[in-house]
Amino acid sequence: MANGYDVVIIGGGLAGMTAGIFAARHGLRTGLVERMMGGAQIINIEKIENFPGFPQGISGAELAPATQEQAMDAGVEFIMAEAGPISRDGDYKVVSTDAGEFRARAVIVAAGSTLRQLGIPGEEEMFGRGVSQCATCDGPLYGGQVVGVVGGGDSAADEAVTLAEYADRVLLFHRRDQMRAQKTIQDQVHANRKIEVVWNTVVQEVLGEDTVSGVRVQNVVTNLENVVDLTGLFVYVGLEPNSALVKDLVKLDNAGHIPVNLSMETEVPGLYAVGDIRQNSSSQLVSVAGDGATAAVAAYNYLRSSGR
């Protein structure tokens, strides 16, 4: 069968590549659709400190290619393409991409999420001209300058610490009076003299003409507004699951995540969802890798029981 696989995996992050390793090692012909190099967003993580086996930490730029190499050695075929909607043709699932259609009786969706934007005036216009969502990529551009970070979770705190390696001052704007980040990451933020957490504050507008010159902020307790001068703004305010490709097959939850059972299987037999695209994911790297392994083994058992 042209472009036919036992299992097709959509997404080349840690969840998808782990699924690929386990599927291929179970003897399944495995195709993995990913529009970029393997690793997805983890490539931009400067230091991962909570992944088992690396007590001194490991960068995403090290972990991602190592995992991809392991997947390729196991027999995973990487398909450089942009995945589109998934449809059904009898017992088969058909994955449409900009490189053609790929058919399999089992599909594992590991398409991940996209960083959410603030949706405020000036943000879109200034994206790439001072507004960013990658401190590892763009941090070196802000040596000796004042930058802002928006958010209160792990990503925002981590990126603030990364930016402090370059910028003279980092303002971390958070709409609440306490952060959601892990305590160890919060401790790094509070211990860094370059980082100032601006509590109970939302960013309302990005200012500037050719490049970012500042932001208009509001204190949510006092309602007072003021302008803060800075040259870069890094936004980490949550994730939007990339689940549109299955919206015609499964019912999504209110946040757009894909409901699954303990085997990572959706309401459609042979269709699985792993990583932070699925409902109730912790979004921690070690758990999304576990999702991938679980789904791959479940897919193998599904194919074996259905007489592939």
N, C-alpha and C positions, 0 to 999 in steps of 0.2 A: 504493500500500500504506500503510495507516494506520501511523504510527510507524515507517516504514521508512526506512532510511538505507543508503548505500553502506558506511559505516564508523561504528561506534559506539566511542567512547573512554570508558573508565571511569576517572575521576580527573582532577581539575583542577589538579594540581601542575605544575611546570615541564615534566616529561616529557610529561604528557598534553596540555598546551596547545601545546607545540611540535609534537607529533604532529598536533594539530588544524590548526595553521597549514599544515604541509606537505601534509596530506591535502586540505584545502580548496583550496589553491593548485593542486593537481593536478586540480581539477574534481570532486572527490568530495563528495557530500552527506554532511556530517559532523555527527554529534551527539555532544556531550560531556556525560556524566552526572557531576554533582558536587553534593553536598548542601550545600556552602557556597559562598562566593564563590571565584573562581579564585585559585590560589596555594597552597592547602593549608598545609603546615607552614612554607613559606618566608616567609610573611607575618610570622612571629614572629622572624625573624633580623634582628638590629639592624643588622649590617654584614656584607656579603659582600665579601671582599677578593680572591677568586681567580677571579672571573668575567671572562673576556676583554672588553675594551672599557671597563672601569671602573677605571682605575688608582688612583683615590681611594676605591674601594669604592662599593657601593650597598646600600641597605637592602632587605630582602625586601618591605617595605610599598610600596616604589617599583617594584621589579622585577615583582612579581606582577600588579598592575593594568595595567602597561604591556604585559605579555605577553598578558593577557586581552583588552585592547583590540585588540592586533594580531591575535589569533585571531578575534575577532568581525568585524573589518574584512575578514578573509580569507573569512568566510562560515561560520564554525563556529557551530552552534546549541547554546547552553548549556542543559542540561536540569537544573533544580534538583530533584534527587531522590536518594534513598539507593539505591544499587545492591545487588541481591541476586544469587542464583546465576545463572550462565549455563548455558543448555541448548542442544541442537542440534535443528533441525527441517529435515532434509534438508541442503541446502547452506547453510542460514541458521543464524546464531547468534541466540538469543533472550535478551536481557538483561532480567531482571525487576527492577522498581524499585517504590518506593511510589507512583509516579505512573503506573504501567502498564507494559506490555511494549514493548520496542523491538527491532526486527529488523534485522539487517544480515548481509551475507555475510562481512564482515571486522570483527573486534573487537580493539581494542588495550586491554589491561589495564594501567592506570597508577595502580592503587589505592593504591600506596605502602605505608607501614608505620605502625604505632602504637608510640609510645614504651613500652618495656618498664618494668614496675614491679619493685620489689625483692621484693615478696611477703612483707613482714615485718609483725609485729604493729604496729598503730597507723597503718600507712601509708594504708590505704583509709579508715579512720575519719576521718583528719585531712586527707584530700585536699580542697583548697579552704579549709582552716582552718590553713594553714601549710605543707602539702605541696603542691608545684606542679611543673609541667614546662614553665613558660614564664617565663623571667626578664624578657623584654621586657614581658610583660603585668603581672606581679606585683612586679617589682623595686622600683618606686617606693613600694610599701607598706612597705618595710623600711629606710627612711632612718634612719641612726644605730644600726642593730641588728646582731646577729650572725646570720649565716645559714650554712647548709651546702649544699654541692653534692656529689653522689655520681656518680663516673664518672672515666674517664681518657682519653676520646676527644675529638674536635673539639668536639662539642656541649657536653660538660661544661666544657671549658676556655673556650670562647667565652662560655658563660653565666656562668661565674665572673667573667670580665672585665666583663661587663655588670652583674652584681650589685654589683661593687666601685664602680660609679658612684653607688650609693645607700647600700649597707650600710656600717657602720663596720668590719666584719671579715667575711671570707669564708673558711670552712674547706672545702677541697676534699678530700674523702675518696676515697682510691683504694686498692684492694685489692692493688695491686702496688707495686714499687719504682721504676717508671718509667712515664711516660704514653705513650699511643698517639697522642696528638694531633700534628698537624703542628708542625714545629719553630717556625715563625713564631708560632703560637698559644701554644705552650709558653713561648716567650720573653716574650710579653706577660704570661702568668701569673706567671712568676718575677720579672719586673720590677715587678710591682704590689705595693706594700708592704701593701696591705689584704688580700692573698690569702696564705693559708698552706696548703700542700699537706700533708695528713696521710697519709703513706705507709703501705702494708701494713695498711690499716684497713678493716674492713667495718662498715656500720651494721646493727645487729641488731634495733632496736626504735625506734619513734617514740613519744616521751613527751608527755603533756599531757592536759588534760581538755577544755576548750572550744577551745583553740588549742594549737599546738605549743609546748612549753616546753623540749624538749631531745631528745637521742637517746642510746641506749645503743650503744656501739661496742666492737669487739674488735680488738686487734692480732693479725694472723694469724701473726706470727712468735713473739711471746711468749705469745699466748693471753690476755693481760691484758685485762680489761674495765673500762670506766669510763663515766660519764655526762658528756656535753658539753651545756652550756646553750646554746640557740639558739632563735630564734623562727620560722625558716623553713627548709625542706629542699627542695632542687630536685634531682630525680632524672633522670639521663641515663645509663642503663646498657644502651643498645642498643635495637634495634628488632625488632618482630614483624611480619613481612609480612602484609598483609591479603589473603591468597590463598584464603580459604575459598570464595569465590565461583566458583573454577574447580576445586575439589578433586574434583568428580565427572567432570571432563573430562580432566584431565592428572595425571600422577604428580608430586607435589611432592618436593623433596629433604628431607633430614632436618630442616632448619631451617625448612621451609615455603616456601622460595623456588621460583619457577617456572623449570624448565630451558628454555632457548631456544637457537637456533642464531645464527649471525652476523647474520642478518636480523631477529633478535628474534622469530622464529616458534617457536611451541611445537610439540609433537607433533601438534596438531590443525591442519590446513591452514586458513589464514585467521585464526588466533587468535594474537595477539602479546602479549608482556609486556615492559614497559619500566620503567626506573627501579629503585629499590631493592627492588621486589617480585620482580625476576628474579634468577636464580642468577648469582653472580659479579659483581654490580654494585659499582662503586667507591663508589656513593652520593654522588659529587661532582656538584654542580649542572651543570657543563659537560658531564659525561658522560651524565647522565640526559636532558639536552636532546638530545644526540646520539642517544641511544636512541630518543627520540620521532621524530626525523627519519628515522632508519633504518627504523623500523617503518612509518611512513606511506608511504614510498616502496615498501617491500616489499608493503604492502597494495595500493597502486595497481597494481603489477605483477601481483600475484595476481589482482586483479579483472579486469584487462585480459586476462590470459592465459586466464581462465576464462569470458570473454565475458559480463561483467556486464550 
